[in-house]
């Protein structure tokens, strides 16, 4: 607590700053907390008259700040709509500064940077593998910024299946940085994956084609010959030619080149830019083509999950992290097959495709796990939790009793009663839990903003050098980003509910956990202090703790195989 409480003027200034810049909300909440916090021995809080005067003076400022925030929110809604429109375009669009730092980008740009093999996203910066091309791009950006001119660059690489073309255009945007104002340019990136450029259902709907005719049209766009199409579809070449006559008639074209021009200049490429839309507006089948399964709980909610490894293997239900989802598998699938393991990863309520459940408790989560196990005909199973998922898995295990064979906790948050002072939460995480508990809608807004920022540049938000080093591996970074993007695909409501559960979870007794518990924790964990694992190990009656001197919070991505080998031995 500050030795000198904030003055009313200072608090009012912070109110207006927070209304204009949501990143200032934690600062405002912290200031209010230090000035009049009912959870601390604060003389201002104990003096009701003094507290009343502060609130009377602040209320007009708060009211005006909310009006400002509403106007900003309406502007942001229009900006979000524009962003969603950019996501639908079949071309990559990235806003970069003069050092090629990525300020924002759409989905197609992200795909191109990850999959083209010619250029990539290296720690939040665009980098072309060919040094000469990279230097040329830098020159074009400088010319665009200085003279307002546009430039194009064709990238070719013998190791890549297709070339990628770039266009640099002035963007007239200024970004505030800590050191200086850096202007930005717009980078247009062609889609190198022409095989996935056209959506067959959109083509069929636009031009009244049958399913077979739409498929042939896509093959034509991909560059297949008549004979290759016939072989691919196991029909005669004569049949293919007959079907194309029907396609030409329906599209009012006469030649293949004319048909290709019509399709690519129409809306078919846009229809394929958001595959998630088609997946989410389907009939609600139990399993879709991405491997996601779902079932309906007794209270009518849809609970989604994915399964990995051996279908008949030893079952492990994995509680993902706060920024994870059913797509979070922190390592190779090969080890699951080798160890004969069946990994089941559910989206907790509000994450990914699982329906939300407000004001849930670990008891509710335990009921969901039991329902999932019943749905999959599992009498007993292993429970493994990572990060905040470990905290929730620990409490679920206490409710599930003998159905859980053993419990594994990686980089996990410990229950409050394991701390002698009753305050295991530190710093920003403690503030996040308090904010989620007292102002959940505000917490969700802040966490949504943070999620967008993290997805743009994951390394920027990591707590230790050990974690940043791990995410320099493109495969690890892709796994992390893919699971996180899905976790907040419908907002950060699931994250907020997890934090509320931490704030409201009743105390446990170690006697409720009469099963083997395995703990892993890194000394360099910047998010959950290693002392929590040490105290939790001392508090439990049947536990085994493994400490990693060089491990950060994300070491599970590096030690996945060893963790599983130890856990199921």
Secondary structure, 3 states (H helix, E strand, C coil): CCCCCCCHHHHHHHHHHHHHCHHHHHHHHHHHHHHCCCCCCCHHHHCHHHHHHHHHHHHHHHHHHHHHHHHHHHHHHHHHHHHHHHHHCCCEEEEEECCCEEEEECHHHHHHHHHCCCEEEECCEEEECCHHHHHHHHHHHHHHHHHCCCEEEEECCCCCCCCEEEEEEEEEEEEECCCCEEEEEEEEECCCCHHHCCCHHHHHHHHCCCHHHHHHHHHHHHCCCHHHHHHHHCCCHHHHHHHHHHHHHHHCCCCHHHHHHHHHHCCHHHHCCCHHHHHHCCCCCCECCCCCEEEECCCCCEEEEEEEECCCCEEEEEECCCCCCCCCCCCCCHHHHHCCEEEEEECCCCCCCCCCCCCCCHHHHHHHHHHHHHHCCCCCEEEEEECHHHHHHHHHHHHHHHHEEEEEEECCCCCHHHCCCCCCCCHHHHHHHHHHHHCHHHHHHHHHHHHHHHHHCHHHHCCCHHHHHHCCCHHHHHHHHHHHHHHCCCCCHHHHHHHHHHHHCCCCCHHHCCCEEEEEEECCCCCCCHHHHHHHHHHCCCEEEEEECCCCCCCHHHHHHHHHHHHCC
